Amino acid sequence: MASALERQDPAVYAAVVSEERRLREHIQLIPSENYPSAAVLEANGSVMTQKYAEGYPNRRYYQGCAWVDKVESLARSRARRLFQAGHANVQPHSGTSANMAVYFATLQPGDTVMGMDLTSGGHLTHGSPVNFSAQLYNFVHYGVDPQTERIDFDQVARLAREHRPKLIVTGATAYPRYWEYDRFKEIADEVGALHMADIAHVCGLIAGGVHPSPVPYAQYVTSSTHKTLRGPRGGFVLCERGLRRDLDRAVFPGLQGGPLEHVIAAKAVMFHEAAQPDFAEYARAVMDNCAALAETLLHEGLTLVSGGTDNHLLLVRLPADGPTGKDAAAALEAAGLVTNKNTVPFDTKSPFVTSGIRMGSPAATTFGFRADEFRTIGRLIARVLRNLDDEAVQAAVAAEVRDLASAVVERREREETWPPLFTPHEAVAPALV
């Protein structure tokens, strides 16, 4: 029987089916993407979407909130337990909204804040000139050591002493190493600053126990939910219990009106899934697979920022006289390997062009690729980059990618073992009924 979407809007249905096909025939290597489970998508597409629920559980401005109260309370308590935090607010619509909420709870316009420089791996909301954060606050940026391409803590300490920021922000979108939150806390304490850890990229690794947690070292912890945590698109904030009142007021009514209760329901499922033993296995596999990919790329002669990776992502620094990140990412996508152009430390090219490409292992690990297959993926990437303008090479690699993906799906169906089969076909189906 045709789906409701197919009957009502064939054009949108066709786009959904085409996207499903793309996900099956390409290998997803963008580290900020993942496959949520069928259960997460079912909750995300549920009747919870129709309920308007301004306020917080048991303190709403509307009647009829008994069941959304139940679900939001579940999401909050599960987040607290998962990360061992004093308080959780699960209403932010995104990681950006989560960061904005902390800024509004702790800062006044013009206050000084420290964050990581965008070309070193930082996020737009960590003080990029084109973002609201830099327009409202005085951001001072730290970066990485030119030799090691790791965080320069001498620079961090020097800038903190010089500028006396009210808030120090840690976290990044393109930093391939562990975050040493304890060292940032020492610096923040020395200058009397608050510490906010943005864990949008590594939150799933933290939940799985393979990356250090900032909760003991930061008053506020923010995150998106759709990356390594394998949830719906959204955000959340953790904080010390004594700070919860100002944080909650910053989210509502400060930033947002009615929360997206269907997304919060999906977040509740996500937190439950991340608390299961097999999620820890997944997090370890993400790390192992990214390490295997990095080792292969290095063996193939490519240059990696900081020389490798400690987490779920890596950055390839392209030769100065070679292709741009924009050209490399386009060629790789034509070959079925989906990455993204990205700036690298001390990049002289614009963010629309870049000198690097970013890739990672979360989505492909969820799909079912293992370390040996990531080594194959690494060799295919190197082959495309060595023959960037050769469409015949791209077509041949694309065929190998399709065969590799099909073999993984067949193996998982045959073995019926961990990790659960989150193929796009199964994931899309609940949203269409």
N, C-alpha and C positions, 0 to 999 in steps of 0.2 A: 504494500500500500504506500502511496506517495506520502511524503511528509507534509505537515501543515505549511512549512516554509515553501516547499516546492509548488504546492497548489496556489498559495497566496502570492508569492513573489518569485517567479522562476529566475529572474535576473540575479537576485541576491543568492538564491539557492545554487545557481551555476557558479557563482564566485566562491561560495563555500566549498563546493565539490572540487573546484580547480585548486583551491588552497590545500585541500586534503591531498590531492595528487602531488602538489609541489612538496609537501612534507614527506610523502612516501618516496619520492624520487630524488630528493636532495638530502645531503647530510647537514644537519643544523649545527653550526659551530659558533654562532654568536653567543657569548657567555652570559648574556642577560636574557636569554630565552630558554624555555623549557616546555615539556609536555605535562600539563596538569592531568591528574587522574580523571577517569570517567565520573567518579563520585564528586570531585571538586566541580567539574563542569555541570553536573546535574544540579547541584546546589546553586551554582551561579545562574542557571537558567530556570530557576524555580519560581513559584508564586510569591516568594519573599520579595521579588522585585517591585510589587505593586503597593507595598505598605510604606506610608509616610510616617516617619518616627523621629521627629526632631527631639533632641535631648538624649538622655542615657537610660539604661534599664531601670524601670520603676520610677523614673523621673521624666516622663514624656509629656509633650504638649498635645498629644492626640490619644484618643481611645483606640482600642483594638490592637494593642501592642503586646499582648501576653506572650505570643510565640516568638516574635522577633526579640523580645526581652530575653527569653530563654536562650535563643541562639547567640545573641550578642554576649550574654553572660558566660556562656560556654566558651566562646572565642577568647574572651578576656582571661578567664581562669586557665585555659589551656596554654595561652601565650605565657602567662606568668610562670606556670609550672615548667614549660619547655625550656625557658631561658633563666629560670630562677630569679625572677625580677619582682620588685615590690608592687608595681602597678603596670597595667597595660591599657592603652587606648587603641582600639581596632577600627576606628571610624575613618582615618585619613584615606583619601581616595587614591593616593599614590605615595611613592617615596618623597617626591617633591613636597607634597602637602604635609607629610610627616616632618620634614626638615623645617618647613615654614612654621609649623605649630610650635616647635621648640624655640625658634627665633622669637616668635611673638610672645612666648611665655617667659623669656629670659632677657630680652634686649629692648632697647629703645632705639629709634632711628638715629643713625650716626654713631652708635656704639662700635667699638673695634672688635673684630673677630679674626681668628686665624684659621685658615683652611689650606688644603693642598692645591697647588697650581694645576690648572687644567691640562697643560701639556705634560705634566709629570704624572697624570692619572686621575686628578681630581674631577669632581662633578660640577655641572653648571651651577647648582645651588650652593656650592662652596665658594661663591664669590666671583663667578665669571662676570666680566663687565656687561655682557648682554642680558644678564639675569636679574630678577628682582633683588636677589641677595646683595649684589654689589650696589644696586641703586638705593637700597635702604640703609645698608650698613657699611662701615669702613673695613674692608677685608684686607688683611695682610697675608701673603702667601708664602708657605714653605714648599720645598721641593725635594729633589733627590741629589745625591752626590754625583758629580759628573763622571767619576771613575766607576763606582759600583752600581749606579742607577738605583740605589736603595735610599730610603729616607735618611736625610742628613740631620741627625739629632742635634749636632752642634749648632746648625743653623736654626732649628726649631727653638732651642733654648735661647739663643742669642736674640732672635726676633721677639720671643715672648717677653724677655727682660726689657727689651727696648720699647715695645709698643703696649705692654700691659693689657692684653686683650681681656674682654669680659667673658669670652667663650672661645674654646679651642675645639675645632671640628676635626675628627679623624674619619678615615674612610675614603674610598675612591671607586671609580668605574674601570680603571685600567692600571692597577698596581698588582704585579704578579707574585707578591711576597706576603708572608705573615704580617699582621699588624701587631706591634708591640705596645698594647694599650697601657701597660704598667708604666712604661717610660713616659708616655704622654701625660699620665696622671701625675707623675712626679713633677713635670714641668708646669702643669696647670696649678698644682698645689703651691708651687714655689711663687707663682705670680698672682695667686688668688683668683684664677679663672675657673669657670665651669668647663666640663668636658662633655661633648656630645659625640658619640660614635655612630656614624652612618654605616650600617652593616648590610646595605642593600644587596651587595654582591656575595658576601660570605655568610649570610644568615643561615643557609642550609648546612653549610660546613660546620658552623658553630653548633647548630641543633644536633648534628650527627657526631659531634665530639672530636672533629679532626682539625679544628681551627680554634685558637684561643678566644674566649668570650670577653667582651668589654664590660659586662654587667658589674663586676666588682670594682671597676676602675672609672666608670663614667656615670654622671648623674642622669644622663639621658642617652637612650639608644634608639635610633630610628632605622626603619627598613622598608623596602618594598617587599612584595610577597610572591612575585612571579618568576624569580630567578632560581637560585639554588634551592629555595624552599618549595618549589613546584606547586605554587598556588595560583589563585586568580590574580588579575592585575589589580593591585591595591597597595596599601601601606599600613604601618602600625608604629606606635611609639611605646617604649618601655621607659619607666623612670623610677626613681626612689619613691617610696610611698608618701613621704612628706611633701613631695612636689606635685602630687597628682591633681590638686585643685586648680592650680594655675595652668597646668597642661590641658586638662579637660576643657577649661574655659577658652583656651586658645584655639582648640579644635572647633568646639561649638559653645557659644555662638560666634567665636572670633573669626573662623575661616570658612566654615561650611554650614549649610542648613541641614536638610534631611540626609541621614546616612544611607548608604547603599546596602540595605539589609540583605539582599541576595548575595552580594559580594562578601559581606560579613559572614553569612552562612557558609560560603565556600572557604573563607579563611578558617572558620571553626573546623571544617573537615581537614584542611591543610595542616593545622596545628596537631590534630589527632594523628594524622598519617606520619608527621615528622617525629612523633613520640614513640613510634613502633620500632622494634629492633631492626627490621630490614631497612629502615631509613639510614641507620648508622652504616650498614653495609653499602648502601647507595653512596653516601658521602665519601666513604673510603675509596670506592670505585671511581668516583669523580676525580679525586686527587691522583690516584694511580694512573688513570687513563690520560690525564693532562700531562703527567710526568712522562709517560710513554710517548705522547705526541711531541713534547719538547725535545726529548732525547733524539727522536728520529729527525726532527727538523735541524737540530744542531749537526747531526751526522751527515745530513744532506748539504751542509755548508751554509745554512741560513743563520742570520744574527738575531738573537733574542735579547730583548731589553732585560737587563740585570743578569743575563746569562742563563735564565731558566724560569722556573716557577715553583712556588710553594702551595699554590691553591688551584683554582679551577680554570684559570685563564693564563694566556701568554700573549706577548706582543712581539711581532716580527718587525725588526727595523730593516727597511729596504735600503739598498745602496744609494748613496747620494746622486749618482749618475744613472740610476736605474729607473724602473717604473715608480709611479706614485702609488700611494695607498688606494686612491680612487680607482686607478687602472687595474691594480692587482686584485682588488675585491670584485670588480666586474668580471674579470677573466675567470676567477675561481667560481663565481656563481654560474657562469656559462658552462662550467665543468661539473656543476652539481654540488659544489662545496661552498656553503653559505657562511661568509665571515663578514667583517665590517672594516672599512677604512678607519684609521685611528691615529691621532697624534702620538708621538713618542717624545720622551724627555728632550728638551732643548730643540724641538722641531721648529724649522724656519718656514715650513709650508702652512697654508691655512687649514683650518679644521675641515674644509670642504674638499681638500686635496690630500693632505697628510703625507708623512713619510713612513707610515707603518700600517699594518693590519693587525686586528685583534681577533683572537679565536679562543675557544674553550671547550670543555667537555660535558657540561651538565645535561644538555638536551640529548646529545648523541648517546650518553650513558643511559639515560632514561629509556631511549629507544631500544637499547640492548647491545650496543657496541662494546667490545672488551678491549683489553690492552693490545693484543696482537692486531686487532682491526684498526685501532688508533695508529699503530705503526704503519699499517698500509695507507691509512688516510694521510699520514705525514709524508709518505713517499709520493702520493698523488699530488698533494699540495706543491711539493718541491718541483715535480714534473711540470705542472702548469706554470709556475713562476719562472722556470727556466725557458719556457716556450710561450711567452705571454701573448704573442700576436698570432700564434698558430691555431687556427680554428679546428684543424683536424685533430690536434692533440686534445683540445677542449672537448670535442665530441667523443673521442675515445675514452677519456677519463670519465665523462658523464655516463657512458655506458657501463664502465666498471663500477661507478658509484651506485647505479641502479641495481646491478647484480649483487653488490655487497649488501645493500639495504634489504633486498629481497631475501638474501640468505639469512640475515639476522632475524627477520620476521619468521621465516620458516623454522629456524632453530628454536625460537622461543615458543612457537606453537607446538613444536615437537616435544620439547623438554618440559613445558609447563612448570617452570621453576622461576625463582627470583631473577631479575626484577619483574614486577607485574607488567603485563603487556598493555602499555598505554599507546597503542597505535592510533594514528590520527582518525581512522575510520570509526573506531570505538569511541574516541573522545568527542567527535563531532555529534554523533548520534543523539545523545541525551538532550543537547541544546536544540534539536530540530523537532522534538515531539511536543 
